[in-house]
Amino acid sequence: MVEQDANEPHHGDDPAGAFGANVRRRREEAKLTLEQLSIQSSVSRAMLSKVERGEKSPTIGVASKIAHALDVSLSDLIGGPTAASGAAVVMRKNERPIFRDPETGFERHMVSAAPGAGTGELVVHYLPAQVSIGLLPAYPPGTEKQLVVLEGTLTVLLGGITQTLDTGDSVFFQADIDHGFANRTDNPCEYIMVISRRT
């Protein structure tokens, strides 16, 4: 088995800087100016500039808009280990890339040891009490999500439909509609999600 090198950067180093560097790299690869990305993402040019320079950590809503405009996954922008051909990859818990929403305390932990190696990825979400991440933009057609609540109560918003899930409950849905997640209780909520993309 191959373990991530202890010298490689992980979430504790500089998550805002890593996220911003990945946004800039992806934007340049797409041959987009800041102005063009601003128009495509509906995120102000000033905010994009601060994100790229690592001066501002975006909220989950802003980060999702940027990822969608660049046609990449949020995990691509957060960063993480990549799989060596034919090798098994181990990622330790303290090496997980973590996205933290600076306004709500929402956390998105990448737990796929090699997120680019297949058509799916595994993430763990932590929602503090009385926190909503709002509506996320629709994913490309063929994107599916399924999740199971590990702890607490989760409200899932799918278009105009609301589903309430308790510990142990699960849901599957096509993610090509606006959707969101909320914790409307006074206790934290944790859930694990599989995001898969049909090629």
N, C-alpha and C positions, 0 to 999 in steps of 0.2 A: 504494500500500500504506500501511496505517496502522501505525505503530509505537507500542508502549506509551510513554507520556509518561515522560521521564527523571525527572520529579518525583514520579511515583506511587510508593507504597511497594512494596517487594518483599521477598524472603525475608531480606535482610540487616538490615532495620530492627528488627523485634521480632516474630519468628515466634510466640512463646508468647502475646504480647499480642494479635496478630491472630487467632490460633486461638481464644483465650478470648472475644474480642469477638464473633466469628462464632457461637460456641456460644451465648452469651447472647442474641444477636439472634434466632437460630433458635428457641431455647427460648421466648422471649417471643412470637414470631410464632405458635408452636404453642400459646400460652396454657398453658404447663406451669410449675409451680413447680419449684424445685430438688429437692424431695422426690419429686415425680412423675417427673421425669427420672431421678432416682437409682433408683427402682423399675424403670422401663422399661429402663434401661441396665445394671443391676446394678453401677453405679459408685457409690461412697459419696458422700453429700451433701457431705462435707468435701472430697473430691477434686474434685468438680464445681465447688465454690465457688472453690477455689484455681486451677483451670483457667480459669474465667471471669474471674478477676481478673488472669490472666497471671502468677501466682506459681509455677505448676507446669506443666512441659511433660509431657503424658501420653505413655505408651508407645504403640506402634502398636496394641496390643491394646485399650487403654482408649479411644484415639481412635476406633477402629473401632466399639466398642460405643456410644459417644456418637453417632456419625454414624448408625448403624442405628436407634437409639432415636428420633432426630429425623427419620428417613426422608429423609436427605440423603446425598450422597456425601461421602467424606472430602475430596475436592477442594473441595467447597463450603465446608468448614470451614477448610481451609488458606488459601483465597482465591487470587485470581489475576485475570488480565485477562478482560474480557468482550468479546464481539464487538459492534461497531457494525453496525447493519443494512446489509447489502449491501457491507460493507467487508472487505478482507483485513487480518488482524492478524499482526504479526511480534512474536515474543517472543525476545529475545536470551538466550543461555545464562546470563549473569550476572543476569538478571531472573527466572529460574525460581523459583516458590514451592517451597520445600523443607520437607518434614517430616523432622525428625531424632528418632529414638528416643533419649532421654537415657540409657537403660540399656544398649542393645546397639550403638549406632552405626549401626543401619539407617537408610538414607535413602530417601525417596520424593520424586522430582523430578517435578513436573508439567511436561510438555513440550507439552501441548495449548495452543496460543496462545489458543484461545477455547473452553474446556471446556464451556460451557453452550450452544454454538451447534448441536450435533448430538446424536445418540444415543450417541456414543462418546467416550472420552477416552484419551489416550496418556500413560503414566507410565514413568519409568525407576527401577528399584530397585537400590540398592547394598547388598549384604550383606557385612560384614566376615567374615574367617575364623572358623569355628566359631560362627556366630551363627544362631539360629532366631528367627523372629518369632512362633512359636507358632501355634495355630489361630485363624483369623479366623472370626467368625460368618457363617452363611449369608446371602447377599445375597437380595433379593426375586426371586421366580421371573421368568425372562426375562432375567436378567443373565448375560452370558457373558464369559469371559476367555480371551485367547490371548496367549502370550508366546513370545519367542525369547531364548535365552541368548546374550549378547554376549561374555561372558568368564567363565571358571571353570566350576564344576559346581554345579548347583542340584538340591535335592531338593524335589519337590512332593508335598504330602500332600493327598489328596482322599478325605475320609471315611476309610475304612480302607485305602485303596490308596496306595502310595508309588511315585513315578516319579522316576528319576534322569536328569537332562538335562545333557549336556555342551555345550561351546561350539558354537553353530550349531543345536542341537536346539530344537524348539518343541513346544508343547502347546496344545490347545484344550479348554475344559471349561465346563460349566454351573456357575455359581458359587452355586447355591442349596443348597449343602451346606457344612458346615464345611470349611475348607481352610487350608493354610498353606505357608510356604516356609522352607527351611533351607539353610544352607551348611555342610556337614559336612567341609569340607576346610581345609587350612592356607593357602589362597589366597583373595583376595577374589572375589566373584561379582557380575556386573552383568547385568541382563536388562531388556528393554523389554516392556511389557505394554499391550495394548489391552483396555479394559473397555467393553463395549457393553450397552445396555439396550433391549430390545424394548418398544415402546410398545403 
